[in-house]
Amino acid sequence: MKKYRKRIVDDILKRKLEGKGAVLIEGPKWCGKTTTAEQIAASVLYMDDPEKKEQNITMSDLNPKWLLKGATPRLIDEWQLAPKLWDSIRFEVDHRDSLGQFILTGSAVPVNTQEITHSGTGRFTWLTMRTMSLYESGDSTGEVSLKKLFDGVTKIEGSSNLSIERLAFLICRGGWPRAIDMNDEIALDQAIDYYDAVVRMDINRANNVKKNPERVRRLMRSYARNQGGQVPNTVLAKDIAINDDVSMNEETVASYIQALRKIFVIEDMPAWNPNLRSKTAIRSSDTRYYNDPSIAAAALGIGPNDLLNDLKTFGLLFETLCIRDLRVFADALGGDIYHYRDKDGLECDAVIHLRNGKYGLIEIKLGGDKLIEEGANNLKEMKAKIDTDKMNTPSFLMVLTGTGDYAYRRHDGLYVVPIGCLKY
């Protein structure tokens, strides 16, 4: 049996089960939802077991309570095959009057809510699961902790073992659990297979509307070219027309993007709105990101060597990798990730804002002293704009890099940290 790699979400799941009767795990296909749930479940119902699928679906109509019998927490996998189970689980949670009863997992395809009569408020809690961070896959040493920085620790030590060649590979491999222990060539195929499945089938299942596969490919390629940008759908439509000689109107682009969002292929980043000393206008557009950098690489049809020969694209996809990891870490810390950009062009790539009001400012740079200094200056300018009479001062300023051997604190108090030694 393949050894289970501990996930950061393991502890989040345990905590959520202690506070609610049922937990629904959501996230992209192949990110490991069922495998993670199996580690804590005391009993399991596989709704899509080929030998029992029809029987299970029939039973969900006739006597759903029977399917919910078993040691708790009971995992109901592919629960969306029988949406009526939702109301039955809600009823059981109420009448058992006990926490941690059920875990629901399933396909990223949205469930048919017409068969659900109750929202589940107070009984269910939701958990978003992502692909694996570099720390979880064993590619980061984890010597620098975001939690410790938020707790006030000022001294950091850490070293990264990632060469630029290895980093290019990790971007294209992605954080798909199945790919982690495969040999390199086969591991790279996993993201390509995921991308093909999205284009051919999964995007259609998001809203049961058949879409033109070639148009999906062209949109996903354009989306990949615009990683880390705050571009409207009109710009994406123009980009498709210019680069692919095929037109898509803004409404079609919007409908395709909504479908990709529903199945967790993309996850755009909202803007951060701090209290500022001046009346500087803040740009509020979301920043475009794929859930995993390997999807962007697959959409562009490129591999590690292509990234090494095109450092601009390398930098864009490296940013997507960092945002993925920061999102995984923020979930564990009880926070969210935002971006900042104002009318003067000042940007901050990532703001980790915790529910207790603490926050950290992060600039993402592939590497090089010039780029690190540029990021440091941006962060210090950003810090100076924040009105600390109305909100906390930043817990830390960090330039997160791809290359570079060591993590260190500069004389001005700013941290320079390679992604290869970061953890939550």
C-alpha angles and dihedrals in degrees: 000000000000113000114249115239110220113247127208088231090063092081092042090055092050091050093049091050088056091057106039140035095238137018124206113204114207132180145107123318115272094019091119104258097145095041092052092047091049090062093066103026118107092199135012137211113194102200093190097052099140093224094050106025098103091041091051093049091048091048090051087063099040104035113356092169089069091061091054095058115111144082115312141279084045117194116219104194120199088008091164089077086076108031091178087073088075094070091042091053091048089052092049092049090053095048098040087050091205134118130236096033105138143021117197122200133165150129119330087241109111117254123243100258093189088086092053118085101177128053093218093233110170093012103059132049127190128229122191113210124197138189116282122288119226088257092056094046091051094248094113122060090216093219094138115062124201089202091058091050089053089048090058103260108151103180116079134178128181144132132209124221094195118117118201088253091054091047091054089052093049091052091053094041094049127192098295106144094220091055097052098084098031123105111268100258094049091042091059090056093064096072091045090052090049091051092049091051091052092050097044103038123346099066089054091053092055092079103357091251119131111235132195106258093212091053090049090053092050093048093048090049091052091047089053091051089054100050111147093016131117095225124156124228090258090062091049090051091051092046091054092050094048098045103033107029090233122109127222121179122228094256092054091048090050093050093049092048091050090053092050090049092052092057093045096247091127130031115183121203122238123226122260118233111199126175106265132199090228132044092252112160112242120216108235102191117122119249115240118241139157115228089244129020092230090068090060091048091049092047090053092045093234137133138198095286091052090055091050089054094047110046094177092061089040089057094049094051092042087058089053090052091051093048089051091053094044090052091053090049094045090054089057092048095048096251146107137234123239138167129225130214129156136193091266091061096251109147140185113195097209136011116189104205117186125205091246090064098257118128141176130208119223133186117195118217128167090221148276129113094259094054092043090053090048090053092047092052091050091052094049091048090049092050091051091056095055116099101229091185087071101035140016122284111250114278089221145346116223138181105206111205139189100207126041129088103233143045115222146160115243125222089257090057096253119133125228110198130174112223086234092074103036129110137160 
